[in-house]
């Protein structure tokens, strides 16, 4: 089964404990979206994945990992 794993929570805490709301504001999405992503219940669009990576100041491949 294919899966996309993310490290959003880890990067938020490495960035001075950035809140979910702060990340949501920077990535132009809702806090609920960030909550769902961190819980592994939602796979972001490519556009949102790039916005999250930019908001965290890392490459997209560092935030999201695709496994087959």
C-alpha positions as a Markdown table, in Angstrom:
| # | Residue | x | y | z |
|---|---|---|---|---|
| 1 | Unk | 0.0 | 0.0 | 0.0 |
| 2 | Unk | 1.3 | 3.4 | -0.9 |
| 3 | Unk | 1.5 | 6.0 | 1.8 |
| 4 | Unk | 2.7 | 9.5 | 2.4 |
| 5 | Unk | 4.3 | 10.2 | 5.7 |
| 6 | Unk | 5.0 | 13.7 | 7.0 |
| 7 | Unk | 7.2 | 15.4 | 9.5 |
| 8 | Unk | 5.2 | 18.6 | 9.9 |
| 9 | Unk | 5.0 | 18.3 | 13.7 |
| 10 | Unk | 8.8 | 17.8 | 14.1 |
| 11 | Unk | 9.6 | 20.8 | 11.9 |
| 12 | Unk | 7.1 | 23.0 | 13.8 |
| 13 | Unk | 8.8 | 22.2 | 17.0 |
| 14 | Unk | 12.3 | 22.7 | 15.6 |
| 15 | Unk | 11.1 | 26.1 | 14.5 |
| 16 | Unk | 10.6 | 27.5 | 18.0 |
| 17 | Unk | 7.4 | 25.5 | 18.6 |
| 18 | Unk | 5.5 | 27.1 | 15.8 |
| 19 | Unk | 1.8 | 26.7 | 16.4 |
| 20 | Unk | -0.5 | 24.8 | 14.1 |
| 21 | Unk | -2.4 | 28.1 | 13.5 |
| 22 | Unk | 0.8 | 30.0 | 12.6 |
| 23 | Unk | 1.8 | 27.3 | 10.1 |
| 24 | Unk | -1.8 | 27.3 | 8.7 |
| 25 | Unk | -1.6 | 31.1 | 8.2 |
| 26 | Unk | 1.8 | 30.9 | 6.5 |
| 27 | Unk | 0.7 | 28.0 | 4.3 |
| 28 | Unk | -2.7 | 29.6 | 3.5 |
| 29 | Unk | -4.8 | 26.8 | 4.8 |
| 30 | Unk | -6.9 | 26.1 | 8.0 |
| 31 | Unk | -5.7 | 24.8 | 11.3 |
| 32 | Unk | -8.0 | 21.8 | 10.8 |
| 33 | Unk | -6.0 | 21.0 | 7.7 |
| 34 | Unk | -2.7 | 21.0 | 9.6 |
| 35 | Unk | -4.3 | 18.8 | 12.4 |
| 36 | Unk | -5.5 | 16.3 | 9.8 |
| 37 | Unk | -2.2 | 16.2 | 8.0 |
| 38 | Unk | -0.2 | 15.7 | 11.3 |
| 39 | Unk | -2.6 | 12.9 | 12.2 |
| 40 | Unk | -2.1 | 11.2 | 8.8 |
| 41 | Unk | -5.8 | 11.5 | 7.9 |
| 42 | Unk | -5.3 | 13.8 | 4.9 |
| 43 | Unk | -2.9 | 13.9 | 2.0 |
| 44 | Unk | -2.2 | 17.4 | 0.7 |
| 45 | Unk | -2.4 | 18.7 | -2.8 |
| 46 | Unk | 1.0 | 19.3 | -4.4 |
| 47 | Unk | 0.4 | 23.1 | -4.1 |
| 48 | Unk | -0.3 | 22.8 | -0.4 |
| 49 | Unk | 2.7 | 20.6 | 0.2 |
| 50 | Unk | 4.9 | 23.2 | -1.4 |
| 51 | Unk | 3.4 | 26.0 | 0.6 |
| 52 | Unk | 3.9 | 24.0 | 3.9 |
| 53 | Unk | 7.5 | 23.2 | 3.0 |
| 54 | Unk | 8.2 | 26.9 | 2.2 |
| 55 | Unk | 6.5 | 28.0 | 5.4 |
| 56 | Unk | 8.8 | 25.6 | 7.3 |
| 57 | Unk | 11.8 | 26.8 | 5.2 |
| 58 | Unk | 12.8 | 23.2 | 4.1 |
| 59 | Unk | 12.6 | 21.2 | 0.9 |
| 60 | Unk | 9.3 | 19.4 | 0.2 |
| 61 | Unk | 11.1 | 16.0 | 0.3 |
| 62 | Unk | 12.2 | 16.8 | 3.9 |
| 63 | Unk | 8.6 | 17.3 | 5.0 |
| 64 | Unk | 6.8 | 14.6 | 3.0 |
| 65 | Unk | 8.0 | 11.0 | 2.4 |
| 66 | Unk | 6.4 | 8.7 | -0.1 |
| 67 | Unk | 6.6 | 5.0 | 0.6 |
| 68 | Unk | 5.5 | 2.1 | -1.6 |
